[in-house]
Amino acid sequence: MGVKCGVAVGAVLLLCRQAGAGDEPPVSYASTLCSIARSIEGMKAEYPQLAEFSAAAPCDGQTLAITYGYHTKAAPRTGGWTSGVPHPTEDGVWFFIDIHDADSMAEIHRQPMVPRYRFRDKEVQLLLLEGARTKSLHGALVKVLLDHGVKPDLPEDRT
């Protein structure tokens, strides 16, 4: 069994090099998302709405998404992505961050009015709803993404 794993790892490394990764180490999207989650967890003292956030769930290796809600309620059925997610109360927050294939057709990945981000060959989605009485997390979350190598996906940068 150990030999098969070693061969699989070697094949993955070979594929990464052949794909033009150059001298960069192979990318682990899961470990990057886990690092992002730990950075968010480190902001609890400054943002009370992160009181129940834990980096453990996104670091399970099963998903490439972080979903967090604090003091939320059912969404009104108005249409658009915001009608399908919990809405924060005045002191709450809801956010979703994921890393996904650029050609994903999932409805949540096709939102026209949200900023686009990229991490290497993947897209990164950040959706955020904030309560009226919370200190805004938007700038801090974007900074965390940028600090971990995520970049804005500008139309002129697309090939």
C-alpha positions in Angstrom: 0.0 0.0 0.0 2.8 2.4 0.9 4.4 1.9 -2.5 1.2 2.8 -4.4 0.9 6.0 -2.3 4.5 6.9 -3.1 4.0 6.3 -6.8 0.8 8.4 -6.8 2.6 11.3 -5.0 5.4 11.1 -7.5 3.0 11.2 -10.4 1.2 14.2 -9.0 4.5 16.0 -8.6 5.5 15.1 -12.1 2.2 16.4 -13.4 2.6 19.7 -11.5 6.0 20.2 -13.0 4.8 19.3 -16.5 2.0 21.8 -16.2 4.4 24.7 -15.9 4.7 24.9 -12.1 8.4 25.6 -12.5 10.2 25.8 -9.2 7.1 26.5 -7.2 6.1 23.8 -4.8 2.9 21.8 -5.6 -0.2 23.7 -4.5 -2.4 22.4 -1.8 -5.7 24.2 -2.0 -6.9 22.6 1.2 -3.9 23.8 3.2 -4.2 27.3 1.8 -7.9 27.4 2.8 -7.0 26.0 6.3 -4.4 28.8 6.6 -7.0 31.4 5.6 -9.4 29.9 8.3 -6.6 30.2 11.0 -6.0 33.8 10.0 -9.7 34.5 10.4 -9.8 32.8 13.7 -7.0 35.0 14.8 -9.2 38.1 14.3 -11.7 37.2 17.0 -10.4 39.8 19.5 -11.0 42.6 17.0 -14.3 41.3 15.6 -16.9 40.1 18.2 -19.0 38.5 15.5 -16.3 35.9 15.0 -16.8 34.7 18.6 -17.9 31.2 17.5 -15.6 30.8 14.4 -13.4 27.8 14.4 -10.7 27.0 11.9 -11.2 23.3 12.6 -14.2 22.7 10.3 -12.6 24.1 7.1 -9.5 22.1 7.9 -11.1 18.7 7.6 -9.8 18.2 4.1 -13.3 17.2 2.9 -14.3 20.6 1.4 -12.6 23.7 -0.1 -15.1 26.0 1.6 -15.5 28.1 4.8 -19.1 28.9 5.8 -19.8 30.8 8.9 -22.8 32.3 10.5 -23.2 34.2 13.8 -26.5 35.5 15.0 -28.4 34.7 11.8 -32.1 34.1 10.9 -33.9 32.6 7.9 -33.5 34.6 4.7 -36.5 36.4 3.1 -37.4 34.8 -0.2 -36.5 37.7 -2.5 -34.4 36.0 -5.2 -30.7 36.0 -5.8 -28.0 34.3 -3.8 -28.9 36.3 -0.6 -32.3 34.6 -0.5 -30.7 31.2 -0.1 -28.4 31.9 2.9 -29.0 32.9 6.5 -29.3 36.6 7.1 -27.5 38.2 10.1 -29.3 40.0 12.8 -28.0 43.5 13.6 -25.0 42.1 15.5 -24.4 39.1 13.3 -22.5 38.0 10.2 -22.7 35.3 7.5 -19.9 34.6 5.0 -18.8 32.0 2.5 -15.3 31.6 1.1 -14.4 28.8 -1.3 -11.9 27.7 -3.9 -13.4 26.1 -7.0 -12.7 25.3 -10.6 -13.0 28.3 -12.9 -15.5 26.4 -15.1 -17.9 25.6 -12.2 -21.5 26.0 -13.1 -22.8 25.9 -9.5 -25.2 28.7 -9.1 -23.3 30.2 -6.1 -20.2 30.6 -8.3 -22.1 32.4 -11.1 -23.1 35.5 -9.1 -22.7 38.6 -11.4 -22.5 41.3 -8.8 -19.7 40.1 -6.6 -15.9 40.7 -6.9 -13.9 37.9 -8.5 -10.7 36.5 -7.0 -8.2 33.8 -8.2 -5.7 31.5 -6.5 -3.4 30.0 -9.1 -5.7 28.2 -11.6 -8.8 28.3 -9.4 -11.5 30.9 -8.6 -12.1 32.1 -5.1 -15.5 33.2 -4.0 -16.2 35.6 -1.1 -19.8 36.2 -0.2 -20.5 38.3 2.9 -23.6 39.6 4.7 -23.1 41.8 7.8 -25.5 43.1 10.4 -26.0 46.9 10.7 -24.3 47.2 14.1 -21.2 45.1 13.4 -17.7 46.3 12.6 -17.3 45.5 9.0 -15.3 42.4 8.2 -15.1 43.0 4.4 -11.7 44.7 4.3 -10.2 42.3 6.8 -11.4 39.2 4.9 -10.1 40.6 1.6 -6.7 41.3 3.3 -6.6 37.8 4.6 -7.2 36.4 1.1 -4.5 38.7 -0.4 -2.1 37.7 2.3 -2.5 34.1 1.3 -1.8 34.6 -2.4 -5.3 35.2 -3.6 -5.5 37.9 -6.2 -8.3 40.0 -7.7 -9.5 38.5 -10.9 -9.5 41.4 -13.3 -10.9 41.0 -16.8 -7.7 42.3 -18.4 -5.7 39.5 -16.6 -7.8 36.7 -18.0 -6.4 34.7 -20.9 
